[in-house]
């Protein structure tokens, strides 16, 4: 398989570029994942904050509920109750918003919060309804503003009556009637003390029992007062104003105790301390469960993000390191192949430059460098062939064929022309030699004729002398032709 330098470079850079693209793609993907994870962490943070806000709102509602139960006035009770409901509604609205942004698993936890919040709301509504009765405070206020003044009025009207009935000259009948009235008065005082206890009863059962006892005591007081007052009236004492004062006092005391018997404060306290506390505990547990779930989910997301980031870093560093190693290895490999090939080619070229045509390079690569080495080997082989032709010519072998490798082979064409010219020169020399040989034979014949007939030639001395001059000229011409031939042969040898 032929792997050119272009292919090697393209392959190496292609791998590096592919790894770079992979690194870039990985970075993009991981950045996207990190962005999603960051958004998820932000979402979990919002959910955790929302859960905390819900808890704060519910806690505020619970505090306002306690304030409503403990408020000293109706106004304070109503204000605290309204604030408790408002904060509870805020918590429920925040809970609904949290449900909207929660995950599917988180919605299951929020559904539990909803169930517990509904139970808490029902218990709180009952508690606030009891608290708004404000029974203890209303009863105390009625006792202080209405009943106590009436008690004072009763005392003010009873004392003169008792003083009148207790004079030294009082008859035994009047004294007995006065003692009966005093007993009724004592029962009244006992009833007021019982009524005063209604404000501090700790349980509903006790305050209800006290209410019944006060009502029964009031009936007894009314009966005794009516009997003793009738006896006093028969004895001439005016008891109308006193009875009227007692009637108002008893009615006021009964009304005050009836208000206390509503037990709104006690019921509100019991509701908030028992059912309310249980509902709050369950609601707090549900909120804590969701908060724990959200915190665990956020921690898991953070851990997953950290692990993904670490993996991405490791993978990215590995890809970059791999890209660097591949680039360095490919560059080194290609550079070594090119350097070795070019070094061999330069060595061969230098050898040819100094006339050493015995060198040859072994082709080790199938690329452009291999093509260069092959071409240089072919050039050396062609020069060797040309040198062999020139050497044969120098040795006098003009039968060799000097064929140009192409129409652009200047040396081959020149060598071919030289061989043809040398052949022409040799042909001319051979012709001249034949002519000289013929002239020599003629000269020899002439000399023989001269020797045989010197006497005959004496008369033609001038003709002989002329013939000698002609012969000398021929010899000189032959010598010049030989010298010319020698020079041409030497020049041909140099050209070769």
C-alpha positions as CSV (number, residue, x, y, z in Angstrom):
1,X,0.0,0.0,0.0
2,X,1.4,3.4,-1.0
3,X,1.5,5.9,1.8
4,X,2.6,9.3,0.4
5,X,3.9,12.1,2.6
6,X,0.7,13.9,1.9
7,X,-1.3,10.9,3.1
8,X,0.8,10.6,6.2
9,X,0.5,14.3,7.0
10,X,-3.2,14.2,6.3
11,X,-3.6,11.1,8.4
12,X,-1.6,12.5,11.3
13,X,-3.3,15.9,11.3
14,X,-6.6,14.2,10.7
15,X,-6.2,12.2,13.9
16,X,-5.0,15.2,15.8
17,X,-7.9,17.3,14.5
18,X,-10.4,14.5,15.2
19,X,-9.0,14.2,18.8
20,X,-9.2,18.0,19.1
21,X,-12.8,17.9,17.9
22,X,-13.5,15.1,20.3
23,X,-12.0,17.2,23.1
24,X,-14.0,20.2,22.1
25,X,-17.2,18.1,21.8
26,X,-16.5,16.6,25.2
27,X,-15.9,20.0,26.7
28,X,-19.1,21.3,25.2
29,X,-21.1,18.3,26.4
30,X,-19.6,18.4,29.8
31,X,-20.1,22.1,30.1
32,X,-23.7,21.6,29.1
33,X,-24.1,18.9,31.7
34,X,-22.4,21.1,34.3
35,X,-24.8,23.9,33.4
36,X,-27.7,21.5,33.8
37,X,-26.3,20.3,37.1
38,X,-25.8,23.8,38.2
39,X,-29.4,24.6,37.3
40,X,-30.4,21.5,39.2
41,X,-28.4,22.6,42.2
42,X,-30.0,26.0,42.0
43,X,-33.4,24.4,41.7
44,X,-32.7,22.2,44.8
45,X,-31.4,25.3,46.6
46,X,-34.7,27.1,45.8
47,X,-36.7,24.1,47.0
48,X,-34.7,23.9,50.2
49,X,-35.2,27.6,50.7
50,X,-38.9,27.3,49.9
51,X,-39.1,24.4,52.4
52,X,-37.4,26.6,55.0
53,X,-39.8,29.5,54.2
54,X,-42.8,27.1,54.6
55,X,-41.5,26.0,58.0
56,X,-40.9,29.6,59.0
57,X,-44.5,30.6,58.0
58,X,-46.0,27.6,59.8
59,X,-43.9,28.5,62.9
60,X,-45.1,32.0,62.7
61,X,-48.7,30.8,62.5
62,X,-48.1,28.6,65.5
63,X,-46.7,31.5,67.5
64,X,-49.6,33.7,66.5
65,X,-52.0,30.9,67.6
66,X,-50.3,30.8,71.0
67,X,-50.5,34.5,71.3
68,X,-54.2,34.3,70.5
69,X,-54.7,31.8,73.3
70,X,-52.8,33.9,75.8
71,X,-54.1,37.3,74.7
72,X,-55.5,39.4,77.5
73,X,-58.1,41.3,75.4
74,X,-60.5,40.4,72.7
75,X,-58.8,42.8,70.3
76,X,-55.5,41.2,70.9
77,X,-57.0,37.7,70.5
78,X,-58.7,38.6,67.2
79,X,-55.5,40.3,65.9
80,X,-53.3,37.3,66.8
81,X,-55.9,34.8,65.3
82,X,-56.0,36.7,62.1
83,X,-52.2,36.8,61.9
84,X,-52.1,33.0,62.5
85,X,-54.5,32.3,59.7
86,X,-52.7,34.7,57.4
87,X,-49.3,33.1,58.0
88,X,-50.8,29.7,57.6
89,X,-52.3,30.7,54.3
90,X,-48.9,32.0,53.3
91,X,-47.3,28.7,54.2
92,X,-49.9,26.8,52.2
93,X,-49.4,29.0,49.2
94,X,-45.7,28.5,49.4
95,X,-46.3,24.8,49.7
96,X,-48.4,24.8,46.5
97,X,-45.6,26.7,44.7
98,X,-43.1,24.2,46.0
99,X,-45.2,21.4,44.7
100,X,-45.2,23.0,41.3
101,X,-41.4,23.1,41.0
102,X,-40.8,19.8,42.8
103,X,-39.5,16.6,41.3
104,X,-41.8,13.6,40.9
105,X,-40.4,12.0,44.0
106,X,-40.4,15.3,45.9
107,X,-44.2,15.7,45.1
108,X,-44.8,12.6,47.1
109,X,-43.2,14.2,50.2
110,X,-45.1,17.4,49.5
111,X,-48.4,15.4,49.3
112,X,-47.6,14.2,52.9
113,X,-47.0,17.8,53.9
114,X,-50.4,18.7,52.4
115,X,-52.1,16.0,54.3
116,X,-50.5,17.1,57.6
117,X,-51.0,20.8,56.9
118,X,-54.7,20.2,56.3
119,X,-55.0,18.4,59.7
120,X,-53.0,21.2,61.3
121,X,-55.3,23.8,59.8
122,X,-58.4,22.0,61.0
123,X,-57.0,21.8,64.6
124,X,-55.8,25.4,64.5
125,X,-59.2,26.6,63.3
126,X,-60.8,24.8,66.2
127,X,-58.2,26.3,68.6
128,X,-58.7,29.8,67.3
129,X,-62.4,29.4,67.5
130,X,-62.1,28.5,71.2
131,X,-59.5,31.3,71.7
132,X,-61.8,33.9,70.2
133,X,-64.4,33.0,72.9
134,X,-61.9,34.5,75.3
135,X,-64.0,33.0,78.1
136,X,-61.6,33.6,81.0
137,X,-60.9,37.2,80.1
138,X,-64.6,38.0,79.3
139,X,-65.7,36.4,82.6
140,X,-63.0,38.2,84.5
141,X,-63.9,41.5,82.9
142,X,-67.6,40.9,83.6
143,X,-66.9,40.0,87.2
144,X,-64.8,43.1,87.7
145,X,-67.0,45.6,85.9
146,X,-70.4,44.2,86.8
147,X,-70.6,41.6,89.5
148,X,-68.2,43.2,92.0
149,X,-70.1,46.6,91.9
150,X,-73.4,44.7,92.5
151,X,-71.8,42.8,95.4
152,X,-70.9,46.2,96.8
153,X,-74.4,47.4,96.3
154,X,-75.8,44.3,98.1
155,X,-73.5,45.0,101.0
156,X,-74.6,48.6,101.1
157,X,-78.3,47.7,101.2
158,X,-77.9,44.7,103.5
159,X,-75.9,46.3,106.3
160,X,-78.7,48.9,107.2
161,X,-81.3,46.2,107.1
162,X,-79.2,44.0,109.5
163,X,-78.5,47.0,111.7
164,X,-82.2,47.7,112.0
165,X,-83.0,44.1,112.8
166,X,-80.2,43.8,115.4
167,X,-81.3,46.7,117.7
168,X,-81.4,46.0,121.4
169,X,-85.1,46.2,121.5
170,X,-85.5,43.8,118.6
171,X,-88.2,41.2,119.2
172,X,-87.2,37.5,119.2
173,X,-89.2,37.0,116.0
174,X,-87.4,39.7,114.2
175,X,-84.1,38.5,115.5
176,X,-84.8,35.0,114.2
177,X,-85.9,36.5,110.9
178,X,-82.7,38.5,110.8
179,X,-80.6,35.4,111.5
180,X,-82.3,33.6,108.7
181,X,-81.6,36.5,106.4
182,X,-77.9,36.5,107.6
183,X,-77.7,32.8,106.7
184,X,-79.0,33.6,103.2
185,X,-76.4,36.3,103.0
186,X,-73.6,33.9,104.0
187,X,-74.8,31.5,101.3
188,X,-74.6,34.3,98.9
189,X,-71.1,35.1,99.9
190,X,-70.2,31.4,99.6
191,X,-71.7,31.5,96.1
192,X,-69.6,34.5,95.1
193,X,-66.5,32.7,96.3
194,X,-67.4,29.7,94.2
195,X,-68.1,31.9,91.2
196,X,-64.7,33.5,91.6
197,X,-63.0,30.1,91.4
198,X,-64.5,29.6,87.9
199,X,-61.8,31.9,86.4
200,X,-58.9,29.6,87.4
201,X,-60.3,26.1,86.8
202,X,-57.7,24.1,84.9
203,X,-60.1,21.7,83.1
204,X,-63.3,21.8,81.3
205,X,-64.9,19.2,83.6
206,X,-64.0,21.2,86.7
207,X,-65.4,24.4,85.4
208,X,-68.6,22.8,84.2
209,X,-69.0,21.1,87.6
210,X,-68.4,24.4,89.3
211,X,-71.0,26.0,87.0
212,X,-73.6,23.5,88.1
213,X,-72.7,24.0,91.7
214,X,-73.0,27.7,91.4
215,X,-76.4,27.4,89.8
216,X,-77.5,25.1,92.5
217,X,-76.1,27.4,95.2
218,X,-77.9,30.4,93.5
219,X,-81.2,28.6,93.7
220,X,-80.6,27.9,97.4
221,X,-79.7,31.5,98.0
222,X,-82.7,32.8,96.2
223,X,-85.0,30.5,98.3
224,X,-83.5,31.5,101.6
225,X,-83.5,35.1,100.7
226,X,-87.1,35.0,99.7
227,X,-88.1,33.2,102.9
228,X,-86.1,35.4,105.3
229,X,-87.1,38.6,103.4
230,X,-90.8,37.7,103.7
231,X,-90.4,37.2,107.4
232,X,-88.7,40.5,107.8
233,X,-91.3,42.2,105.7
234,X,-94.1,40.7,107.9
235,X,-92.2,42.2,110.9
236,X,-92.3,45.7,109.3
237,X,-88.8,45.9,107.6
238,X,-88.5,47.1,104.0
239,X,-86.6,44.4,102.1
240,X,-87.5,45.3,98.5
241,X,-84.4,47.2,97.6
242,X,-82.2,44.6,99.2
243,X,-83.9,41.7,97.4
244,X,-83.6,43.6,94.1
245,X,-79.9,44.1,94.7
246,X,-79.4,40.4,95.5
247,X,-81.4,39.4,92.4
248,X,-79.1,41.5,90.2
249,X,-76.0,40.2,91.9
250,X,-77.0,36.6,91.6
251,X,-78.0,37.1,88.0
252,X,-74.6,38.8,87.2
253,X,-72.7,36.1,89.1
254,X,-74.5,33.3,87.2
255,X,-73.9,35.1,83.8
256,X,-70.2,35.5,84.7
257,X,-69.8,31.9,85.6
258,X,-71.7,30.9,82.5
259,X,-69.2,32.8,80.4
260,X,-66.3,31.1,82.3
261,X,-68.1,27.8,81.7
262,X,-67.7,28.2,78.0
263,X,-64.1,27.3,78.8
264,X,-62.9,28.8,75.5
265,X,-59.5,29.5,76.9
266,X,-59.2,26.1,78.5
267,X,-60.4,24.3,75.4
268,X,-58.1,26.4,73.2
269,X,-55.2,25.6,75.5
270,X,-56.0,21.9,75.5
271,X,-56.5,22.0,71.7
272,X,-53.2,23.7,71.0
273,X,-51.3,21.6,73.6
274,X,-52.7,18.2,72.7
275,X,-54.2,17.9,69.2
276,X,-52.4,21.0,68.0
277,X,-49.0,19.7,69.3
278,X,-49.6,16.4,67.6
279,X,-50.6,18.1,64.4
280,X,-47.5,20.4,64.6
281,X,-45.2,17.4,65.3
282,X,-46.6,15.5,62.3
283,X,-46.3,18.6,60.1
284,X,-42.8,19.3,61.3
285,X,-41.9,15.7,60.6
286,X,-43.3,15.9,57.1
287,X,-41.4,19.2,56.5
288,X,-38.2,17.7,57.9
289,X,-38.7,14.6,55.6
290,X,-38.9,16.8,52.6
291,X,-36.0,19.0,53.7
292,X,-33.9,15.9,54.3
293,X,-34.9,14.5,50.8
294,X,-34.1,17.9,49.2
295,X,-30.7,18.1,51.0
296,X,-29.8,14.5,50.1
297,X,-30.8,15.1,46.5
298,X,-28.8,18.3,46.4
299,X,-25.8,16.5,47.9
300,X,-26.2,13.7,45.4
301,X,-26.4,16.2,42.5
302,X,-23.3,18.0,43.8
303,X,-21.4,14.7,44.2
304,X,-22.5,13.6,40.7
305,X,-21.4,17.0,39.3
306,X,-18.0,16.7,41.0
307,X,-17.6,13.1,39.7
308,X,-18.7,14.1,36.2
309,X,-16.3,17.1,36.3
310,X,-13.4,14.9,37.5
311,X,-14.1,12.3,34.8
312,X,-14.4,15.1,32.2
313,X,-11.1,16.5,33.3
314,X,-9.4,13.1,33.2
315,X,-10.8,12.3,29.8
316,X,-10.0,15.7,28.4
317,X,-6.5,15.6,29.7
318,X,-6.1,12.1,28.2
319,X,-7.4,13.2,24.9
320,X,-5.1,16.2,24.8
321,X,-2.2,14.1,25.9
322,X,-3.0,11.5,23.3
323,X,-3.3,14.3,20.7
324,X,0.1,15.6,21.7
325,X,1.7,12.2,21.7
326,X,0.2,11.3,18.3
327,X,1.2,14.7,16.9
328,X,4.8,14.4,18.2
329,X,5.1,10.7,17.1
330,X,3.7,11.4,13.7
331,X,5.9,14.5,13.2
332,X,9.0,12.6,14.4
333,X,8.2,9.6,12.2
334,X,7.5,11.7,9.1
335,X,10.5,13.9,9.8
336,X,12.8,10.9,10.2
337,X,11.6,9.3,7.0
338,X,12.0,12.5,5.1
339,X,15.4,13.2,6.7
340,X,16.8,9.7,6.0
341,X,15.5,9.7,2.5
342,X,16.8,13.2,1.7
343,X,20.1,12.3,3.4
344,X,20.5,9.3,1.2
345,X,19.5,11.3,-1.9
346,X,22.0,14.1,-1.0
347,X,24.8,11.5,-0.6
348,X,24.0,10.0,-4.0
349,X,23.9,13.4,-5.6
350,X,27.3,14.3,-4.0
351,X,28.8,11.1,-5.3
352,X,27.5,11.8,-8.8
353,X,28.8,15.3,-8.5
354,X,32.4,14.0,-8.0
355,X,32.0,11.4,-10.7
356,X,31.3,8.4,-8.6
357,X,28.6,6.5,-10.4
358,X,29.0,3.3,-8.4
359,X,26.6,4.4,-5.7
360,X,23.0,3.2,-5.4
361,X,20.3,3.7,-2.7
362,X,18.0,1.0,-1.5
363,X,14.3,2.2,-1.7
364,X,12.8,1.7,1.8
365,X,9.6,3.8,1.5
366,X,6.7,4.0,-0.9
367,X,6.2,7.7,-0.9
368,X,7.6,10.9,-2.5
369,X,11.0,10.3,-0.9
370,X,11.0,6.8,-2.4
371,X,10.1,8.3,-5.8
372,X,13.0,10.7,-5.4
373,X,15.4,7.9,-4.6
374,X,14.1,5.8,-7.4
375,X,14.6,8.7,-9.8
376,X,18.2,9.3,-8.5
377,X,19.0,5.6,-8.9
378,X,17.6,5.7,-12.5
379,X,19.7,8.8,-13.2
380,X,22.8,7.1,-11.9
381,X,22.0,4.0,-14.0
382,X,21.6,6.2,-17.1
383,X,24.8,8.0,-16.4
384,X,26.6,4.6,-15.9
385,X,25.2,3.5,-19.3
386,X,26.3,6.8,-20.9
387,X,29.8,6.4,-19.3
388,X,30.0,2.8,-20.6
389,X,29.3,4.1,-24.2
390,X,31.9,6.8,-23.8
391,X,34.4,4.3,-22.5
392,X,33.8,2.0,-25.4
393,X,34.3,4.9,-27.8
394,X,37.4,5.9,-26.0
395,X,38.7,2.3,-26.5
396,X,38.0,2.7,-30.2
397,X,34.8,0.8,-30.4
398,X,32.6,2.9,-32.6
399,X,30.1,0.1,-33.1
400,X,28.3,1.0,-29.8
401,X,24.8,2.5,-30.0
402,X,24.3,5.8,-28.1
403,X,20.5,6.1,-27.9
404,X,19.0,9.2,-26.2
405,X,16.5,8.5,-23.4
406,X,14.2,11.2,-24.7
407,X,14.2,14.2,-27.0
408,X,15.4,16.2,-24.0
409,X,18.4,14.0,-23.3
410,X,21.1,16.5,-24.2
411,X,24.0,14.3,-23.2
412,X,22.6,11.3,-25.0
413,X,22.0,13.3,-28.1
414,X,25.5,14.8,-28.0
415,X,27.0,11.4,-27.5
416,X,25.0,10.1,-30.4
417,X,26.2,13.0,-32.6
418,X,29.8,12.4,-31.5
419,X,29.7,8.7,-32.4
420,X,28.3,9.6,-35.8
421,X,31.0,12.3,-36.4
422,X,33.7,10.0,-35.2
423,X,32.5,7.4,-37.6
424,X,32.7,10.0,-40.4
425,X,36.2,11.0,-39.3
426,X,37.4,7.4,-39.2
427,X,35.9,6.9,-42.6
428,X,37.7,10.0,-43.9
429,X,40.9,8.8,-42.3
430,X,40.6,5.4,-43.9
431,X,40.0,7.1,-47.3
432,X,43.0,9.3,-46.8
433,X,45.1,6.4,-45.8
434,X,44.0,4.5,-48.9
435,X,44.9,7.5,-51.0
436,X,48.3,7.8,-49.3
437,X,48.9,4.1,-49.9
438,X,48.1,4.5,-53.5
439,X,50.3,7.5,-53.8
440,X,53.1,5.6,-52.1
441,X,52.8,2.8,-54.6
442,X,52.9,5.2,-57.4
443,X,55.9,6.9,-55.9
444,X,57.6,3.5,-55.5
445,X,56.9,2.7,-59.2
446,X,58.2,6.0,-60.2
447,X,61.4,5.5,-58.2
448,X,61.9,2.1,-59.8
449,X,61.4,3.6,-63.1
450,X,63.9,6.2,-62.2
451,X,66.4,3.6,-61.1
452,X,66.0,1.5,-64.3
453,X,66.0,4.4,-66.6
454,X,68.0,7.1,-64.8
455,X,69.5,7.9,-68.0
456,X,66.1,8.3,-69.5
457,X,65.1,10.5,-66.7
458,X,68.0,12.7,-66.7
459,X,66.5,14.7,-69.5
460,X,63.4,15.2,-67.4
461,X,65.0,16.2,-64.1
462,X,62.7,19.0,-63.7
463,X,59.7,16.7,-64.1
464,X,61.1,14.5,-61.4
465,X,61.8,17.4,-59.1
466,X,58.3,18.5,-59.6
467,X,57.0,15.0,-58.8
468,X,59.1,15.0,-55.6
469,X,57.6,18.3,-54.5
470,X,54.1,16.9,-55.1
471,X,54.9,13.8,-53.1
472,X,56.2,15.9,-50.2
473,X,53.0,17.9,-50.3
474,X,51.0,14.7,-50.1
475,X,53.0,13.4,-47.2
476,X,52.5,16.7,-45.4
477,X,48.8,16.5,-46.0
478,X,48.6,13.0,-44.7
479,X,50.4,14.1,-41.6
480,X,48.0,16.9,-41.0
481,X,45.1,14.6,-41.5
482,X,46.5,12.2,-39.0
483,X,47.0,15.0,-36.5
484,X,43.4,16.2,-37.0
485,X,42.1,12.7,-36.5
486,X,44.1,12.3,-33.2
487,X,42.7,15.6,-31.9
488,X,39.1,14.7,-32.8
489,X,39.6,11.3,-31.0
490,X,41.0,13.0,-28.0
491,X,38.1,15.6,-27.9
492,X,35.6,12.8,-28.3
493,X,37.1,11.0,-25.3
494,X,36.9,14.2,-23.3
495,X,33.3,14.8,-24.3
496,X,32.5,11.2,-23.3
